[in-house]
Amino acid sequence: MSNAERGAAAGGAADGGAAGQGDAAGHGGVSGGGVSRDGGATNAVEQTLRHLRTLDAPVAETEDTSSQGPLTLEDLYKQHRMRLVRLAILLVDEPATAEDVVQEAFTGLHRNWAKLRDAAAAVGYLRAAVVNGSRSVLRRRKTAREYVPPHAVNARSAESLAMLSTEHQAVVKALSQLPPRQREVLVLRYYGGLSESEISEATGISKGTVKSTASRALEALQRTMPDSKR
């Protein structure tokens, strides 16, 4: 089993209530307080990523599927693929690479399907696999001296960019300049709608590190996004 799969399996096994708790957690700033000085950056990131989350929301989220029997791998693919691809794009910038990361995540899920206890664990597995797969991509880029990051226009599809205001595009660009772990925490928090505990499971870092990483990331954005200081 690859590093991504081992990390994903650990994240999936502990990911019980991501769907219900995550959205509620994502409506405020980073929990635990202590980041009020970065309120402008917090609001900008939250508004942008929640807007993208709304654009990418699968139809299944508004439907009652409780009486339709257990979810299949095909159901999970239809309901979560687009949002997982968007999550990967926010982490690695390139749509084609993001597609590959998500495809690998679903391939790993297929291999480990019998080991997962329920659909919530499967979603947790996928989320952690995407984070770990994105990390692997970024590590390979770092060691490739000739790698040149894509221009911001190529970081998202033309359709997505057309739906974003200039301010939202500036936030996405600023996020792409953060160190990988800081970007992961903010994207999982405000786009994924995860709590600190869920981010900890998906990334393999402690809750305390999640909180401090989010604070540092917001401080960095506060310095690089002039409009957020108003």
C-alpha positions in Angstrom: 0.0 0.0 0.0 1.3 3.4 -0.9 1.9 6.3 1.6 -1.2 8.0 0.3 -3.3 4.9 0.8 -2.0 4.3 4.4 -2.7 7.9 5.3 -6.1 7.8 3.6 -7.1 4.6 5.3 -6.2 6.1 8.7 -8.2 9.3 7.9 -11.1 7.3 6.6 -11.4 5.0 9.6 -11.8 7.9 12.0 -14.0 10.1 9.8 -17.4 9.5 11.2 -19.5 12.7 10.9 -17.7 14.8 8.3 -20.8 15.6 6.2 -23.0 17.0 8.9 -20.5 18.6 11.2 -18.2 20.1 8.5 -20.6 22.5 7.0 -21.5 24.0 10.3 -17.9 24.3 11.3 -17.0 26.1 8.2 -19.4 29.0 8.8 -17.2 30.8 11.3 -13.6 31.6 11.6 -11.0 29.1 12.8 -12.3 27.8 16.1 -10.4 28.4 19.3 -10.2 32.2 18.8 -7.0 34.1 18.8 -7.2 35.1 15.1 -9.3 38.2 15.3 -6.4 40.4 14.1 -6.7 38.5 10.9 -10.4 38.9 10.5 -10.1 40.5 7.1 -8.2 37.6 5.6 -10.4 35.1 7.4 -13.5 36.7 5.9 -12.0 36.9 2.4 -10.9 33.3 2.4 -14.1 32.0 3.9 -16.3 33.9 1.4 -14.3 32.8 -1.6 -14.0 29.1 -0.7 -17.6 28.9 0.5 -18.7 30.4 -2.8 -16.7 27.8 -4.7 -18.2 25.1 -2.4 -21.7 26.3 -3.3 -20.9 26.2 -7.0 -19.5 22.7 -6.7 -22.2 21.3 -4.4 -23.4 17.9 -5.7 -27.2 17.6 -6.3 -27.2 14.6 -3.9 -26.6 17.0 -1.0 -30.1 18.4 -1.4 -31.8 15.0 -1.8 -32.9 12.5 0.8 -31.0 9.2 0.0 -31.7 7.5 3.3 -34.3 5.2 1.8 -32.3 4.3 -1.3 -30.1 1.6 0.3 -26.3 1.7 1.0 -24.1 3.9 -1.2 -22.0 2.1 -3.8 -18.6 3.1 -5.2 -20.4 4.5 -8.3 -22.7 6.6 -6.0 -19.7 8.1 -4.2 -18.0 8.8 -7.6 -21.0 10.7 -8.9 -21.6 12.6 -5.7 -18.1 13.5 -4.6 -15.8 13.5 -7.6 -16.3 17.1 -8.7 -15.8 18.5 -5.2 -12.7 16.4 -4.7 -11.3 17.5 -8.0 -11.8 21.1 -7.0 -10.2 20.4 -3.6 -7.2 19.0 -5.5 -7.1 22.0 -7.9 -6.9 24.3 -4.9 -3.9 22.3 -3.6 -1.9 21.6 -6.8 -3.2 24.4 -9.1 -3.3 22.3 -12.3 -6.7 20.7 -13.3 -5.2 17.8 -15.2 -2.9 16.9 -12.3 -5.9 17.3 -9.9 -7.9 14.8 -12.0 -5.1 12.3 -11.7 -4.9 12.7 -8.0 -8.6 12.1 -7.6 -8.6 9.1 -9.9 -5.8 7.6 -7.8 -7.9 8.2 -4.7 -10.8 6.3 -6.2 -8.6 3.5 -7.3 -7.2 3.2 -3.8 -10.8 3.2 -2.4 -11.8 0.4 -4.8 -8.9 -1.7 -3.5 -9.8 -1.0 0.1 -13.6 -1.0 -0.2 -14.2 -4.1 1.9 -12.2 -2.6 4.8 -14.3 0.5 5.2 -17.2 0.4 7.6 -19.6 2.9 5.9 -20.0 5.7 3.4 -18.7 8.4 5.9 -15.4 6.4 6.3 -15.2 6.1 2.5 -15.5 9.9 2.1 -12.9 10.4 4.8 -10.6 7.9 2.9 -11.0 9.8 -0.3 -10.4 13.2 1.3 -7.2 12.0 3.0 -6.0 10.3 -0.2 -6.5 13.5 -2.2 -4.5 15.5 0.4 -1.7 12.9 0.4 -1.7 12.6 -3.4 -1.4 16.4 -3.7 1.5 16.4 -1.2 3.3 13.8 -3.4 2.7 16.0 -6.5 4.2 19.1 -4.7 7.2 17.1 -3.4 7.9 15.9 -7.0 7.7 19.5 -8.2 10.1 20.7 -5.5 12.7 18.3 -6.6 12.3 19.1 -10.3 14.4 22.2 -10.6 13.0 23.0 -14.0 9.4 23.1 -12.8 7.7 26.5 -13.3 4.4 27.0 -11.6 1.5 27.6 -14.0 0.2 31.1 -14.5 -2.8 31.9 -12.3 -5.2 31.8 -15.4 -4.3 28.2 -16.0 -4.8 27.2 -12.3 -8.5 26.8 -12.7 -10.8 26.0 -15.6 -12.1 29.0 -17.7 -15.6 28.2 -16.5 -14.7 28.4 -12.8 -12.8 31.7 -13.4 -15.8 33.2 -15.2 -17.9 32.6 -12.0 -15.4 34.3 -9.7 -15.2 38.0 -9.1 -11.9 39.8 -9.2 -11.7 39.7 -5.4 -12.3 36.0 -5.3 -9.7 35.3 -7.9 -7.2 37.4 -5.9 -7.9 35.1 -2.9 -7.3 32.0 -4.9 -4.1 33.4 -6.2 -2.9 34.3 -2.7 -3.8 30.9 -1.4 -1.6 29.3 -4.1 1.4 31.2 -2.7 1.1 29.7 0.8 3.3 26.8 1.9 1.6 23.5 1.2 0.5 22.7 4.8 -0.9 26.1 5.4 -2.8 25.9 2.1 -4.1 22.4 3.0 -5.5 23.6 6.3 -7.3 26.6 5.0 -8.7 24.8 1.9 -10.0 21.9 4.1 -11.4 24.3 6.6 -13.2 26.8 4.3 -13.8 24.8 1.1 -14.1 21.3 2.7 -16.0 22.7 5.6 -14.1 20.5 8.1 -13.7 20.9 11.8 -10.2 21.0 13.4 -10.6 17.3 14.4 -11.5 16.3 10.8 -8.6 18.3 9.3 -6.3 16.6 11.8 -7.5 13.2 10.6 -7.2 14.2 6.9 -3.7 15.7 7.2 -2.2 13.5 9.9 -1.2 16.5 12.1 -2.4 17.3 15.6 -5.4 19.6 16.4 -3.0 22.1 18.0 -0.9 22.2 14.8 -4.0 22.6 12.7 -4.9 25.7 14.8 -1.5 27.3 14.8 -1.0 26.5 11.1 -4.3 28.2 10.2 -3.3 31.3 12.3 0.0 31.6 10.5 -1.6 31.1 7.1 -4.2 33.9 7.8 -1.4 36.2 9.1 0.5 35.6 5.8 -2.6 36.3 3.7 -3.3 39.5 5.8 0.2 40.7 4.7 -0.2 39.8 1.0 -3.8 40.9 0.5 -4.1 44.6 0.9 -7.9 44.7 0.6 -8.3 42.3 3.5 -6.8 45.0 5.9 -9.7 47.3 5.4 
